[in-house]
Amino acid sequence: MLTVVQAVTIAVALVVGTAGVWTIVTGRVVLPWLRRSVRRPVVWGVGTLVMAGALAGAPALPFTVFVPLLMAGVALVGFAQVSPPRNNS
């Protein structure tokens, strides 16, 4: 039986994963308040997909796998926001 925490975790993973896929496909961040701060949208999308995968697998993954996956996603999202843009626009 699903608990409230598991249901919320799955919902967040679906939303974050959808935003990541949309960003990778279109090359533009789907969340309007993040568009200016994200300098590399594809890297941001990959980071959100990694985080979504970690969140979706959290009930089945051991802690030693879940935390590094989540932190790798956070690192990619952070890199996408602080790194210089790839193109000259």
MIRO-492967 format. One record per atom (N, C-alpha, C): residue number from 0; residue in three letters; x, y, z; atom name. Coordinates in nm, 2 decimals. Example, Ala and Ser with C-alpha at 12.3 -4.5 7.8 and 13.67 -1.06 7.14 Angstrom:
# residues 2
gufi = 0, tigu = ALA, xx = 1.32, yy = -0.57, zz = 0.78, zator = N
gufi = 0, tigu = ALA, xx = 1.23, yy = -0.45, zz = 0.78, zator = CA
gufi = 0, tigu = ALA, xx = 1.32, yy = -0.33, zz = 0.78, zator = C
gufi = 1, tigu = SER, xx = 1.28, yy = -0.22, zz = 0.71, zator = N
gufi = 1, tigu = SER, xx = 1.37, yy = -0.11, zz = 0.71, zator = CA
gufi = 1, tigu = SER, xx = 1.29, yy = 0.00, zz = 0.79, zator = C
//
This chain:
# residues 89
gufi = 0, tigu = MET, xx = 0.08, yy = -0.12, zz = 0.00, zator = N
gufi = 0, tigu = MET, xx = 0.00, yy = 0.00, zz = 0.00, zator = CA
gufi = 0, tigu = MET, xx = 0.09, yy = 0.12, zz = 0.00, zator = C
gufi = 1, tigu = LEU, xx = 0.05, yy = 0.22, zz = -0.08, zator = N
gufi = 1, tigu = LEU, xx = 0.13, yy = 0.34, zz = -0.09, zator = CA
gufi = 1, tigu = LEU, xx = 0.10, yy = 0.43, zz = 0.03, zator = C
gufi = 2, tigu = THR, xx = 0.21, yy = 0.49, zz = 0.08, zator = N
gufi = 2, tigu = THR, xx = 0.20, yy = 0.59, zz = 0.18, zator = CA
gufi = 2, tigu = THR, xx = 0.19, yy = 0.72, zz = 0.11, zator = C
gufi = 3, tigu = VAL, xx = 0.16, yy = 0.82, zz = 0.19, zator = N
gufi = 3, tigu = VAL, xx = 0.15, yy = 0.96, zz = 0.13, zator = CA
gufi = 3, tigu = VAL, xx = 0.29, yy = 1.00, zz = 0.09, zator = C
gufi = 4, tigu = VAL, xx = 0.40, yy = 0.97, zz = 0.16, zator = N
gufi = 4, tigu = VAL, xx = 0.53, yy = 1.01, zz = 0.12, zator = CA
gufi = 4, tigu = VAL, xx = 0.57, yy = 0.94, zz = -0.01, zator = C
gufi = 5, tigu = GLN, xx = 0.54, yy = 0.82, zz = -0.03, zator = N
gufi = 5, tigu = GLN, xx = 0.57, yy = 0.75, zz = -0.15, zator = CA
gufi = 5, tigu = GLN, xx = 0.49, yy = 0.81, zz = -0.27, zator = C
gufi = 6, tigu = ALA, xx = 0.37, yy = 0.84, zz = -0.25, zator = N
gufi = 6, tigu = ALA, xx = 0.29, yy = 0.90, zz = -0.35, zator = CA
gufi = 6, tigu = ALA, xx = 0.34, yy = 1.04, zz = -0.39, zator = C
gufi = 7, tigu = VAL, xx = 0.38, yy = 1.12, zz = -0.30, zator = N
gufi = 7, tigu = VAL, xx = 0.44, yy = 1.25, zz = -0.33, zator = CA
gufi = 7, tigu = VAL, xx = 0.57, yy = 1.24, zz = -0.40, zator = C
gufi = 8, tigu = THR, xx = 0.65, yy = 1.14, zz = -0.36, zator = N
gufi = 8, tigu = THR, xx = 0.78, yy = 1.12, zz = -0.42, zator = CA
gufi = 8, tigu = THR, xx = 0.76, yy = 1.08, zz = -0.56, zator = C
gufi = 9, tigu = ILE, xx = 0.67, yy = 0.99, zz = -0.59, zator = N
gufi = 9, tigu = ILE, xx = 0.65, yy = 0.95, zz = -0.73, zator = CA
gufi = 9, tigu = ILE, xx = 0.59, yy = 1.07, zz = -0.81, zator = C
gufi = 10, tigu = ALA, xx = 0.50, yy = 1.15, zz = -0.75, zator = N
gufi = 10, tigu = ALA, xx = 0.45, yy = 1.26, zz = -0.83, zator = CA
gufi = 10, tigu = ALA, xx = 0.56, yy = 1.36, zz = -0.86, zator = C
gufi = 11, tigu = VAL, xx = 0.65, yy = 1.39, zz = -0.76, zator = N
gufi = 11, tigu = VAL, xx = 0.76, yy = 1.48, zz = -0.79, zator = CA
gufi = 11, tigu = VAL, xx = 0.85, yy = 1.43, zz = -0.89, zator = C
gufi = 12, tigu = ALA, xx = 0.88, yy = 1.30, zz = -0.89, zator = N
gufi = 12, tigu = ALA, xx = 0.97, yy = 1.24, zz = -0.98, zator = CA
gufi = 12, tigu = ALA, xx = 0.91, yy = 1.25, zz = -1.13, zator = C
gufi = 13, tigu = LEU, xx = 0.78, yy = 1.23, zz = -1.14, zator = N
gufi = 13, tigu = LEU, xx = 0.72, yy = 1.24, zz = -1.27, zator = CA
gufi = 13, tigu = LEU, xx = 0.72, yy = 1.38, zz = -1.32, zator = C
gufi = 14, tigu = VAL, xx = 0.70, yy = 1.48, zz = -1.23, zator = N
gufi = 14, tigu = VAL, xx = 0.70, yy = 1.62, zz = -1.28, zator = CA
gufi = 14, tigu = VAL, xx = 0.84, yy = 1.66, zz = -1.32, zator = C
gufi = 15, tigu = VAL, xx = 0.94, yy = 1.63, zz = -1.23, zator = N
gufi = 15, tigu = VAL, xx = 1.08, yy = 1.66, zz = -1.26, zator = CA
gufi = 15, tigu = VAL, xx = 1.13, yy = 1.59, zz = -1.39, zator = C
gufi = 16, tigu = GLY, xx = 1.09, yy = 1.47, zz = -1.40, zator = N
gufi = 16, tigu = GLY, xx = 1.13, yy = 1.39, zz = -1.52, zator = CA
gufi = 16, tigu = GLY, xx = 1.07, yy = 1.44, zz = -1.65, zator = C
gufi = 17, tigu = THR, xx = 0.95, yy = 1.48, zz = -1.64, zator = N
gufi = 17, tigu = THR, xx = 0.88, yy = 1.54, zz = -1.76, zator = CA
gufi = 17, tigu = THR, xx = 0.94, yy = 1.67, zz = -1.80, zator = C
gufi = 18, tigu = ALA, xx = 0.98, yy = 1.76, zz = -1.70, zator = N
gufi = 18, tigu = ALA, xx = 1.04, yy = 1.88, zz = -1.73, zator = CA
gufi = 18, tigu = ALA, xx = 1.18, yy = 1.86, zz = -1.79, zator = C
gufi = 19, tigu = GLY, xx = 1.25, yy = 1.76, zz = -1.74, zator = N
gufi = 19, tigu = GLY, xx = 1.38, yy = 1.72, zz = -1.80, zator = CA
gufi = 19, tigu = GLY, xx = 1.37, yy = 1.68, zz = -1.94, zator = C
gufi = 20, tigu = VAL, xx = 1.28, yy = 1.59, zz = -1.97, zator = N
gufi = 20, tigu = VAL, xx = 1.26, yy = 1.54, zz = -2.11, zator = CA
gufi = 20, tigu = VAL, xx = 1.22, yy = 1.65, zz = -2.20, zator = C
gufi = 21, tigu = TRP, xx = 1.13, yy = 1.73, zz = -2.15, zator = N
gufi = 21, tigu = TRP, xx = 1.09, yy = 1.85, zz = -2.24, zator = CA
gufi = 21, tigu = TRP, xx = 1.20, yy = 1.94, zz = -2.26, zator = C
gufi = 22, tigu = THR, xx = 1.29, yy = 1.97, zz = -2.17, zator = N
gufi = 22, tigu = THR, xx = 1.40, yy = 2.06, zz = -2.18, zator = CA
gufi = 22, tigu = THR, xx = 1.50, yy = 2.00, zz = -2.28, zator = C
gufi = 23, tigu = ILE, xx = 1.53, yy = 1.87, zz = -2.27, zator = N
gufi = 23, tigu = ILE, xx = 1.62, yy = 1.80, zz = -2.36, zator = CA
gufi = 23, tigu = ILE, xx = 1.57, yy = 1.81, zz = -2.51, zator = C
gufi = 24, tigu = VAL, xx = 1.44, yy = 1.78, zz = -2.52, zator = N
gufi = 24, tigu = VAL, xx = 1.38, yy = 1.77, zz = -2.66, zator = CA
gufi = 24, tigu = VAL, xx = 1.38, yy = 1.91, zz = -2.72, zator = C
gufi = 25, tigu = THR, xx = 1.33, yy = 2.01, zz = -2.65, zator = N
gufi = 25, tigu = THR, xx = 1.31, yy = 2.14, zz = -2.71, zator = CA
gufi = 25, tigu = THR, xx = 1.44, yy = 2.23, zz = -2.70, zator = C
gufi = 26, tigu = GLY, xx = 1.53, yy = 2.20, zz = -2.60, zator = N
gufi = 26, tigu = GLY, xx = 1.64, yy = 2.29, zz = -2.58, zator = CA
gufi = 26, tigu = GLY, xx = 1.61, yy = 2.41, zz = -2.51, zator = C
gufi = 27, tigu = ARG, xx = 1.49, yy = 2.42, zz = -2.44, zator = N
gufi = 27, tigu = ARG, xx = 1.45, yy = 2.53, zz = -2.37, zator = CA
gufi = 27, tigu = ARG, xx = 1.38, yy = 2.48, zz = -2.24, zator = C
gufi = 28, tigu = VAL, xx = 1.42, yy = 2.55, zz = -2.13, zator = N
gufi = 28, tigu = VAL, xx = 1.36, yy = 2.51, zz = -2.00, zator = CA
gufi = 28, tigu = VAL, xx = 1.21, yy = 2.54, zz = -1.99, zator = C
gufi = 29, tigu = VAL, xx = 1.14, yy = 2.44, zz = -1.95, zator = N
gufi = 29, tigu = VAL, xx = 0.99, yy = 2.46, zz = -1.95, zator = CA
gufi = 29, tigu = VAL, xx = 0.94, yy = 2.55, zz = -1.84, zator = C
gufi = 30, tigu = LEU, xx = 1.02, yy = 2.56, zz = -1.74, zator = N
gufi = 30, tigu = LEU, xx = 0.97, yy = 2.64, zz = -1.62, zator = CA
gufi = 30, tigu = LEU, xx = 1.01, yy = 2.79, zz = -1.64, zator = C
gufi = 31, tigu = PRO, xx = 0.92, yy = 2.88, zz = -1.66, zator = N
gufi = 31, tigu = PRO, xx = 0.95, yy = 3.01, zz = -1.70, zator = CA
gufi = 31, tigu = PRO, xx = 1.04, yy = 3.09, zz = -1.60, zator = C
gufi = 32, tigu = TRP, xx = 1.03, yy = 3.07, zz = -1.48, zator = N
gufi = 32, tigu = TRP, xx = 1.11, yy = 3.14, zz = -1.38, zator = CA
gufi = 32, tigu = TRP, xx = 1.26, yy = 3.09, zz = -1.38, zator = C
gufi = 33, tigu = LEU, xx = 1.29, yy = 2.98, zz = -1.45, zator = N
gufi = 33, tigu = LEU, xx = 1.43, yy = 2.94, zz = -1.46, zator = CA
gufi = 33, tigu = LEU, xx = 1.49, yy = 2.96, zz = -1.59, zator = C
gufi = 34, tigu = ARG, xx = 1.42, yy = 3.01, zz = -1.69, zator = N
gufi = 34, tigu = ARG, xx = 1.48, yy = 3.03, zz = -1.82, zator = CA
gufi = 34, tigu = ARG, xx = 1.60, yy = 3.12, zz = -1.83, zator = C
gufi = 35, tigu = ARG, xx = 1.60, yy = 3.23, zz = -1.75, zator = N
gufi = 35, tigu = ARG, xx = 1.71, yy = 3.32, zz = -1.76, zator = CA
gufi = 35, tigu = ARG, xx = 1.83, yy = 3.27, zz = -1.68, zator = C
gufi = 36, tigu = SER, xx = 1.81, yy = 3.19, zz = -1.57, zator = N
gufi = 36, tigu = SER, xx = 1.92, yy = 3.15, zz = -1.49, zator = CA
gufi = 36, tigu = SER, xx = 1.99, yy = 3.02, zz = -1.55, zator = C
gufi = 37, tigu = VAL, xx = 1.92, yy = 2.94, zz = -1.63, zator = N
gufi = 37, tigu = VAL, xx = 1.98, yy = 2.82, zz = -1.68, zator = CA
gufi = 37, tigu = VAL, xx = 2.06, yy = 2.86, zz = -1.81, zator = C
gufi = 38, tigu = ARG, xx = 2.19, yy = 2.84, zz = -1.81, zator = N
gufi = 38, tigu = ARG, xx = 2.27, yy = 2.87, zz = -1.92, zator = CA
gufi = 38, tigu = ARG, xx = 2.29, yy = 2.75, zz = -2.02, zator = C
gufi = 39, tigu = ARG, xx = 2.28, yy = 2.63, zz = -1.97, zator = N
gufi = 39, tigu = ARG, xx = 2.29, yy = 2.51, zz = -2.05, zator = CA
gufi = 39, tigu = ARG, xx = 2.17, yy = 2.43, zz = -2.03, zator = C
gufi = 40, tigu = PRO, xx = 2.07, yy = 2.45, zz = -2.11, zator = N
gufi = 40, tigu = PRO, xx = 1.94, yy = 2.37, zz = -2.08, zator = CA
gufi = 40, tigu = PRO, xx = 1.95, yy = 2.22, zz = -2.10, zator = C
gufi = 41, tigu = VAL, xx = 2.03, yy = 2.17, zz = -2.19, zator = N
gufi = 41, tigu = VAL, xx = 2.03, yy = 2.03, zz = -2.21, zator = CA
gufi = 41, tigu = VAL, xx = 2.10, yy = 1.96, zz = -2.08, zator = C
gufi = 42, tigu = VAL, xx = 2.21, yy = 2.02, zz = -2.03, zator = N
gufi = 42, tigu = VAL, xx = 2.27, yy = 1.97, zz = -1.91, zator = CA
gufi = 42, tigu = VAL, xx = 2.17, yy = 1.98, zz = -1.79, zator = C
gufi = 43, tigu = TRP, xx = 2.09, yy = 2.08, zz = -1.79, zator = N
gufi = 43, tigu = TRP, xx = 1.99, yy = 2.10, zz = -1.68, zator = CA
gufi = 43, tigu = TRP, xx = 1.89, yy = 1.98, zz = -1.70, zator = C
gufi = 44, tigu = GLY, xx = 1.85, yy = 1.96, zz = -1.82, zator = N
gufi = 44, tigu = GLY, xx = 1.75, yy = 1.85, zz = -1.84, zator = CA
gufi = 44, tigu = GLY, xx = 1.80, yy = 1.71, zz = -1.80, zator = C
gufi = 45, tigu = VAL, xx = 1.93, yy = 1.69, zz = -1.83, zator = N
gufi = 45, tigu = VAL, xx = 1.99, yy = 1.56, zz = -1.79, zator = CA
gufi = 45, tigu = VAL, xx = 2.00, yy = 1.55, zz = -1.64, zator = C
gufi = 46, tigu = GLY, xx = 2.03, yy = 1.66, zz = -1.58, zator = N
gufi = 46, tigu = GLY, xx = 2.04, yy = 1.66, zz = -1.43, zator = CA
gufi = 46, tigu = GLY, xx = 1.90, yy = 1.63, zz = -1.37, zator = C
gufi = 47, tigu = THR, xx = 1.80, yy = 1.69, zz = -1.42, zator = N
gufi = 47, tigu = THR, xx = 1.67, yy = 1.67, zz = -1.37, zator = CA
gufi = 47, tigu = THR, xx = 1.62, yy = 1.52, zz = -1.39, zator = C
gufi = 48, tigu = LEU, xx = 1.66, yy = 1.47, zz = -1.51, zator = N
gufi = 48, tigu = LEU, xx = 1.63, yy = 1.32, zz = -1.53, zator = CA
gufi = 48, tigu = LEU, xx = 1.70, yy = 1.23, zz = -1.43, zator = C
gufi = 49, tigu = VAL, xx = 1.83, yy = 1.26, zz = -1.40, zator = N
gufi = 49, tigu = VAL, xx = 1.90, yy = 1.18, zz = -1.30, zator = CA
gufi = 49, tigu = VAL, xx = 1.83, yy = 1.19, zz = -1.17, zator = C
gufi = 50, tigu = MET, xx = 1.79, yy = 1.31, zz = -1.13, zator = N
gufi = 50, tigu = MET, xx = 1.73, yy = 1.33, zz = -1.00, zator = CA
gufi = 50, tigu = MET, xx = 1.59, yy = 1.26, zz = -1.00, zator = C
gufi = 51, tigu = ALA, xx = 1.52, yy = 1.27, zz = -1.11, zator = N
gufi = 51, tigu = ALA, xx = 1.39, yy = 1.20, zz = -1.12, zator = CA
gufi = 51, tigu = ALA, xx = 1.41, yy = 1.05, zz = -1.11, zator = C
gufi = 52, tigu = GLY, xx = 1.51, yy = 0.99, zz = -1.17, zator = N
gufi = 52, tigu = GLY, xx = 1.54, yy = 0.85, zz = -1.16, zator = CA
gufi = 52, tigu = GLY, xx = 1.57, yy = 0.81, zz = -1.02, zator = C
gufi = 53, tigu = ALA, xx = 1.65, yy = 0.89, zz = -0.95, zator = N
gufi = 53, tigu = ALA, xx = 1.68, yy = 0.86, zz = -0.82, zator = CA
gufi = 53, tigu = ALA, xx = 1.56, yy = 0.87, zz = -0.73, zator = C
gufi = 54, tigu = LEU, xx = 1.48, yy = 0.97, zz = -0.75, zator = N
gufi = 54, tigu = LEU, xx = 1.35, yy = 0.97, zz = -0.67, zator = CA
gufi = 54, tigu = LEU, xx = 1.26, yy = 0.86, zz = -0.70, zator = C
gufi = 55, tigu = ALA, xx = 1.25, yy = 0.82, zz = -0.82, zator = N
gufi = 55, tigu = ALA, xx = 1.15, yy = 0.72, zz = -0.86, zator = CA
gufi = 55, tigu = ALA, xx = 1.20, yy = 0.58, zz = -0.80, zator = C
gufi = 56, tigu = GLY, xx = 1.33, yy = 0.56, zz = -0.80, zator = N
gufi = 56, tigu = GLY, xx = 1.39, yy = 0.44, zz = -0.75, zator = CA
gufi = 56, tigu = GLY, xx = 1.42, yy = 0.44, zz = -0.60, zator = C
gufi = 57, tigu = ALA, xx = 1.39, yy = 0.55, zz = -0.53, zator = N
gufi = 57, tigu = ALA, xx = 1.42, yy = 0.56, zz = -0.39, zator = CA
gufi = 57, tigu = ALA, xx = 1.37, yy = 0.45, zz = -0.30, zator = C
gufi = 58, tigu = PRO, xx = 1.25, yy = 0.40, zz = -0.32, zator = N
gufi = 58, tigu = PRO, xx = 1.20, yy = 0.29, zz = -0.23, zator = CA
gufi = 58, tigu = PRO, xx = 1.28, yy = 0.16, zz = -0.26, zator = C
gufi = 59, tigu = ALA, xx = 1.33, yy = 0.14, zz = -0.37, zator = N
gufi = 59, tigu = ALA, xx = 1.40, yy = 0.01, zz = -0.40, zator = CA
gufi = 59, tigu = ALA, xx = 1.55, yy = 0.02, zz = -0.40, zator = C
gufi = 60, tigu = LEU, xx = 1.61, yy = 0.14, zz = -0.41, zator = N
gufi = 60, tigu = LEU, xx = 1.75, yy = 0.16, zz = -0.41, zator = CA
gufi = 60, tigu = LEU, xx = 1.81, yy = 0.16, zz = -0.27, zator = C
gufi = 61, tigu = PRO, xx = 1.93, yy = 0.11, zz = -0.25, zator = N
gufi = 61, tigu = PRO, xx = 1.99, yy = 0.13, zz = -0.12, zator = CA
gufi = 61, tigu = PRO, xx = 2.04, yy = 0.27, zz = -0.10, zator = C
gufi = 62, tigu = PHE, xx = 2.06, yy = 0.32, zz = 0.02, zator = N
gufi = 62, tigu = PHE, xx = 2.09, yy = 0.45, zz = 0.05, zator = CA
gufi = 62, tigu = PHE, xx = 2.22, yy = 0.49, zz = -0.02, zator = C
gufi = 63, tigu = THR, xx = 2.32, yy = 0.40, zz = -0.03, zator = N
gufi = 63, tigu = THR, xx = 2.45, yy = 0.42, zz = -0.09, zator = CA
gufi = 63, tigu = THR, xx = 2.44, yy = 0.44, zz = -0.24, zator = C
gufi = 64, tigu = VAL, xx = 2.33, yy = 0.41, zz = -0.30, zator = N
gufi = 64, tigu = VAL, xx = 2.31, yy = 0.43, zz = -0.45, zator = CA
gufi = 64, tigu = VAL, xx = 2.22, yy = 0.55, zz = -0.47, zator = C
gufi = 65, tigu = PHE, xx = 2.12, yy = 0.57, zz = -0.39, zator = N
gufi = 65, tigu = PHE, xx = 2.02, yy = 0.68, zz = -0.40, zator = CA
gufi = 65, tigu = PHE, xx = 2.09, yy = 0.81, zz = -0.38, zator = C
gufi = 66, tigu = VAL, xx = 2.16, yy = 0.83, zz = -0.28, zator = N
gufi = 66, tigu = VAL, xx = 2.22, yy = 0.96, zz = -0.25, zator = CA
gufi = 66, tigu = VAL, xx = 2.32, yy = 1.01, zz = -0.35, zator = C
gufi = 67, tigu = PRO, xx = 2.42, yy = 0.92, zz = -0.40, zator = N
gufi = 67, tigu = PRO, xx = 2.51, yy = 0.97, zz = -0.50, zator = CA
gufi = 67, tigu = PRO, xx = 2.43, yy = 1.00, zz = -0.63, zator = C
gufi = 68, tigu = LEU, xx = 2.33, yy = 0.92, zz = -0.67, zator = N
gufi = 68, tigu = LEU, xx = 2.25, yy = 0.96, zz = -0.79, zator = CA
gufi = 68, tigu = LEU, xx = 2.18, yy = 1.09, zz = -0.77, zator = C
gufi = 69, tigu = LEU, xx = 2.12, yy = 1.12, zz = -0.66, zator = N
gufi = 69, tigu = LEU, xx = 2.06, yy = 1.24, zz = -0.64, zator = CA
gufi = 69, tigu = LEU, xx = 2.16, yy = 1.36, zz = -0.64, zator = C
gufi = 70, tigu = MET, xx = 2.27, yy = 1.34, zz = -0.58, zator = N
gufi = 70, tigu = MET, xx = 2.37, yy = 1.45, zz = -0.57, zator = CA
gufi = 70, tigu = MET, xx = 2.44, yy = 1.47, zz = -0.71, zator = C
gufi = 71, tigu = ALA, xx = 2.45, yy = 1.36, zz = -0.79, zator = N
gufi = 71, tigu = ALA, xx = 2.49, yy = 1.38, zz = -0.93, zator = CA
gufi = 71, tigu = ALA, xx = 2.40, yy = 1.47, zz = -1.01, zator = C
gufi = 72, tigu = GLY, xx = 2.27, yy = 1.44, zz = -0.99, zator = N
gufi = 72, tigu = GLY, xx = 2.17, yy = 1.53, zz = -1.06, zator = CA
gufi = 72, tigu = GLY, xx = 2.17, yy = 1.67, zz = -1.01, zator = C
gufi = 73, tigu = VAL, xx = 2.19, yy = 1.69, zz = -0.88, zator = N
gufi = 73, tigu = VAL, xx = 2.20, yy = 1.83, zz = -0.83, zator = CA
gufi = 73, tigu = VAL, xx = 2.32, yy = 1.90, zz = -0.88, zator = C
gufi = 74, tigu = ALA, xx = 2.43, yy = 1.82, zz = -0.89, zator = N
gufi = 74, tigu = ALA, xx = 2.56, yy = 1.88, zz = -0.94, zator = CA
gufi = 74, tigu = ALA, xx = 2.54, yy = 1.92, zz = -1.09, zator = C
gufi = 75, tigu = LEU, xx = 2.47, yy = 1.84, zz = -1.17, zator = N
gufi = 75, tigu = LEU, xx = 2.45, yy = 1.88, zz = -1.31, zator = CA
gufi = 75, tigu = LEU, xx = 2.36, yy = 2.00, zz = -1.32, zator = C
gufi = 76, tigu = VAL, xx = 2.26, yy = 2.01, zz = -1.24, zator = N
gufi = 76, tigu = VAL, xx = 2.17, yy = 2.12, zz = -1.24, zator = CA
gufi = 76, tigu = VAL, xx = 2.24, yy = 2.25, zz = -1.20, zator = C
gufi = 77, tigu = GLY, xx = 2.32, yy = 2.24, zz = -1.10, zator = N
gufi = 77, tigu = GLY, xx = 2.40, yy = 2.35, zz = -1.05, zator = CA
gufi = 77, tigu = GLY, xx = 2.50, yy = 2.39, zz = -1.16, zator = C
gufi = 78, tigu = PHE, xx = 2.57, yy = 2.30, zz = -1.23, zator = N
gufi = 78, tigu = PHE, xx = 2.66, yy = 2.33, zz = -1.33, zator = CA
gufi = 78, tigu = PHE, xx = 2.59, yy = 2.40, zz = -1.45, zator = C
gufi = 79, tigu = ALA, xx = 2.47, yy = 2.36, zz = -1.48, zator = N
gufi = 79, tigu = ALA, xx = 2.40, yy = 2.42, zz = -1.59, zator = CA
gufi = 79, tigu = ALA, xx = 2.36, yy = 2.56, zz = -1.56, zator = C
gufi = 80, tigu = GLN, xx = 2.35, yy = 2.60, zz = -1.43, zator = N
gufi = 80, tigu = GLN, xx = 2.32, yy = 2.74, zz = -1.40, zator = CA
gufi = 80, tigu = GLN, xx = 2.44, yy = 2.83, zz = -1.38, zator = C
gufi = 81, tigu = VAL, xx = 2.55, yy = 2.77, zz = -1.34, zator = N
gufi = 81, tigu = VAL, xx = 2.67, yy = 2.86, zz = -1.31, zator = CA
gufi = 81, tigu = VAL, xx = 2.77, yy = 2.86, zz = -1.42, zator = C
gufi = 82, tigu = SER, xx = 2.77, yy = 2.77, zz = -1.51, zator = N
gufi = 82, tigu = SER, xx = 2.87, yy = 2.76, zz = -1.62, zator = CA
gufi = 82, tigu = SER, xx = 2.84, yy = 2.86, zz = -1.73, zator = C
gufi = 83, tigu = PRO, xx = 2.94, yy = 2.91, zz = -1.80, zator = N
gufi = 83, tigu = PRO, xx = 2.92, yy = 3.00, zz = -1.91, zator = CA
gufi = 83, tigu = PRO, xx = 2.84, yy = 2.93, zz = -2.02, zator = C
gufi = 84, tigu = PRO, xx = 2.76, yy = 3.01, zz = -2.09, zator = N
gufi = 84, tigu = PRO, xx = 2.68, yy = 2.95, zz = -2.20, zator = CA
gufi = 84, tigu = PRO, xx = 2.77, yy = 2.90, zz = -2.31, zator = C
gufi = 85, tigu = ARG, xx = 2.73, yy = 2.79, zz = -2.38, zator = N
gufi = 85, tigu = ARG, xx = 2.81, yy = 2.73, zz = -2.48, zator = CA
gufi = 85, tigu = ARG, xx = 2.82, yy = 2.81, zz = -2.61, zator = C
gufi = 86, tigu = ASN, xx = 2.71, yy = 2.87, zz = -2.64, zator = N
gufi = 86, tigu = ASN, xx = 2.71, yy = 2.96, zz = -2.76, zator = CA
gufi = 86, tigu = ASN, xx = 2.73, yy = 3.10, zz = -2.72, zator = C
gufi = 87, tigu = ASN, xx = 2.75, yy = 3.19, zz = -2.82, zator = N
gufi = 87, tigu = ASN, xx = 2.77, yy = 3.33, zz = -2.79, zator = CA
gufi = 87, tigu = ASN, xx = 2.65, yy = 3.41, zz = -2.78, zator = C
gufi = 88, tigu = SER, xx = 2.54, yy = 3.36, zz = -2.74, zator = N
gufi = 88, tigu = SER, xx = 2.41, yy = 3.44, zz = -2.74, zator = CA
gufi = 88, tigu = SER, xx = 2.39, yy = 3.49, zz = -2.60, zator = C
//
